[in-house]
Amino acid sequence: GAVVSQHPSRVICKSGTSVKIECRSLDFQATTMFWYRQFPKQSLMLMATSNEGSKATYEQGVEKDKFLINHASLTLSTLTVTSAHPEDSSFYICSAPAGGSYNEQFFGPGTRLTVL
Amino acid sequence: AQTVTQSQPEMSVQEAETVTLSCTYDTSESDYYLFWYKQPPSRQMILVIRQEAYKQQNATENRFSVNFQKAAKSFSLKISDSQLGDAAMYFCAYRSAYSGGGADGLTFGKGTHLIIQP
C-alpha cells in the first residue's frame, strides 16, 4: 500500500514556542491531506483538511491561527502549532487519500507533541 | 453532521474464539463508506475492512467480516479465530461519498479496546 511519513515522531518544546510537523506521501501524490488530533485513550478528531495550492479547511472549533497548515507540494503538508501551550500536548496524525475507487486514506505514524 | 458510536469501551476474548465489536452511526446521507481501523500500541492506524453503503453484501477480509445493516445504521465487526496479534484499539469510521474527489475526512467512533486472553 501507499506510504505516508511524518516528522518528527516525537517533539518536546517549551510553552510559547512554535512547532512544525511534516506529513509526506512517499510514493504517491496527494492534493488533499488530513490532520487529526488524538488525546490519550481517545479517538481521532479531524482538525483540518489541507489542500494543495489553496487554503486549508478547518473543522469547527479548531483555531486556524494557532494551527497553521501549508500544503507546499503534492507530497508535503505541514502543520505548525504556534505559541504552543501544555493543553496542545497531544498525538497528531496525518492521512492522505491515494486515489482508486475507494480513495483509501493512508495514515502517517503520528507525532507526539509534549509542551512543557 | 455525522456521528459514530461505539458503545463498548473494552472487550475481552479468549484466543481462537470469535468476538463482535459494535458500531452504530447517524447520517442523513444515502451514500457513504464505513471502515474499521485497528490501532496497535505503535499508534499506526491500519485499515481492517471497508464497506460501501450501496453494497448489500457484507465485506469480508480473511478472519474479519462485517454485519452491515443500513436501515438500522449498524456496522459491527466480527473477528473469528482471534489471535494475540489482534489485540489493539479498534475504531469504526465514516466517510461521506459526496465530496468531489471522494476526499473527505473520516469521522471516528471512540474506539473499543480489544484484549485477547491467551
Interface residues (C-beta under 8 A of the other chain):
Chain A: T31 T32 F34 Y36 Q38 Q42 S43 L44 M45 L46 T49 E59 F91 I93 S95 P97 Y102 N103 E104 Q105 F107 P109 G110
Chain B: Y33 S42 R43 Q44 M45 L47 R50 E52 F91 R95 G101 G102 A103 G105 L106 T107 F108 G109 K110 G111
